[in-house]
Amino acid sequence: MGNAAIGLGAIRAGVGVVTGYPGTPSTEVLETIAKARPNDVYVEWSVNEKVALEVAAGAAYTGTRALVTMKQVGLNVASDPLMSLAYIGIKGGMVVLVADDPGPISSQTEQDTRTFAQYAKLPVFDPATPEEAYEMIGEAFDYSEKYGTPVLFRPTTRVCHACAVIDTDGERREIHAEGFTKDPRWVIFPRLSTAAHAKIEKRNPEIAEEFSTYPRNTVENWGADGKTAKRVIVTGGVNAMYVKEALLALGSPDTRVLKIATPFPFPETLATNFLADAEEVLCVEELDPVLERALLKLCGKRHLHITVRGKLTGDVQAAGENTNENVKAVVAKYLGLETEAPEALPEMPALPARPPVLCAGCPHRASFYAVKVAMQGKKCLFAGDIGCYTLGNAMPLDMTETCLCMGAGVTIGQGVHRGEPDRHAFAFIGDSTFFHTGIPGVINAVYNGTDLTVVVLDNSTTAMTGHQPHPGTGMTMMGDVAEKVSIPKILEAVGVSDIQIVDPLDLPAAIEAAKHAYDVKGVSAIIYKSPCIAVTKPRGTMTITENCISCKKCIKALGCPAIYRESGEVKIDATLCTGCGLCAAVCPVHAIEKGGANA
């Protein structure tokens, strides 16, 4: 997989410290390094991306090669130290891997890290394939050390999760870190920052010139007269592969293709030479029109009379993920080619609807249901957060009313309460997210005397991204046993005095906990503690008895995927049921009990 290739490439490049926070599509990079690392490579899941970047920066100050991994929204969390680090610089190579998610497939936003690179004035590498990513990660470290700057590495989902056969032979590069040396450069002051900014502005054109000869920025001639074609294409990342496949499918028409692997600083000399005989250029890229804007600037700067087409002209879709099919259509239209209508296929039956849903036996379902029952008829806000529990918004639970970004449920709840003092806010947050960015929001509520109930859904893992450890699990990414960081003790330490710890699958106790919290003045907390069903053993299975009256309350109230109707009867799928017992607690006639199988 592309992420595994990047991880193995980083090991080969001599990386010594690897930090990150899990986030699809980046997660497997760090996990690969953790599994394959030599003994002298340190790996950690940090509590958030800001912490991860700062730990890696410290390692780079010593001359150690450091890698930080995150997804595009995680870069927002890490942006504060990264902007300053761009001025201060580093000694050992430092690569900040930010996996972008066009679509988005599993993210809140379609951010483009290439645009952030321009904003931060940092070089960015944009691999097109897993094979290229394996080689390019080492080259990114080399450029980082040569220019004394962190660099961004931007694989997208289709590169991260594509698979390829790669020859990973090759000795690991030996990096001899000389250690930390006291130097005024490591302390950022306004006077030093002004000088550093000036150096960056002078340095980036030099990097752009070097990128013009970087071997992964390539030109390909297509057709018999590609060298003199008037209509040409500029692309980068995985879109370079879409363009290549489109041209093959279209019979290799006359054109030239420039693949840009380093979108910033933009290789102007290379692009100018490429455009020498062209009259039109089409930019095929995902998310922001980064290459398109760079070419528009270049044409104005060098007085090139060339029509630049792409997202800004409506030739390429402005949002969403590109595909082989839509890129083929764009290229065909641009080159004035007819495309054959696809052969009609027999009509397929409609696929069943598969909305995202909490797993059968997920304790979050019980937590949401308990608060919902307890707060019937009361004016409340149910603020959500990023994680599995975002799915609490789905029917029939219908409980997640806001979801903005990591940790925001706790603070959004405070703002809504300030706007509507008679509305009580319940802020749902997971255990990993609580450590990530939840704690400052709780402190803010305590400090400002806000009425708020913080509901920590503690399932003992980082579930949404693949069950990574966090400070509350007692295990590090390197497999070491660690001191568990106690969520109740943190809450108590920051001034929350009313803290309840309840098993959400004990439904009566869970409901009473919510009722009690509602009546507390100031900040209260409920920790609904029950392990994720994916990291614990099932408790058996539930079965429907002959007492069932087919009221369907178990289906209508819970939405558990293990409970369904067939021929008018309510049934439980024993292959999905984990025996959590929530349905039995909900059944008004006690027609559900442990044991048996009736799938």
Secondary structure, 3 states (H helix, E strand, C coil): CHHHHHHHHHHHCCCCEEEECCCCCCHHHHHHHHHHCCCCCEEEECCCHHHHHHHHHHHHHCCCCEEEEEEHHHHHHHHHHHHHHHHHCCCCCEEEEEEECCCCCCCCCCCCHHHHHHHHCCCEECCCCHHHHHHHHHHHHHHHHHHCCCEEECCEHHHHCCCCCCCCCCCCCCCCCCCCCCCHHHCCCHHHHHHHHHHHHHHHHHHHHHHCCCCCCEEEEECCCHHHCCEEEEECCCHHHHHHHHHHHCCCCCEEEEECCCCECCCHHHHHHHCCCCCEEEEECCCCCHHHHHHHHHHHHCCCCCEEECCCCCCCCCCCCCCHHHHHHHHHHHCCCCCCCCCCCCCCCCCCCCCCCCCCCCHHHHHHHHHHHHCCCCCEEEECCCCHHHHHHCCCCCCCCECCCCCHHHHHHHHHHHHCCCCEEEEEEEHHHHHHHHHHHHHHHHHCCCCEEEEEEECCCECCCCCECCCCCCECCCCCECCCCCHHHHHHHCCCCEEEEECCCCHHHHHHHHHHHHCCCCEEEEEEECCCHHHCCCCCCEEECCCCCCCCHHHHHHCCCCEEEECCEEEECCCCCCCCCHHHHHCCCCCEEECCCCC
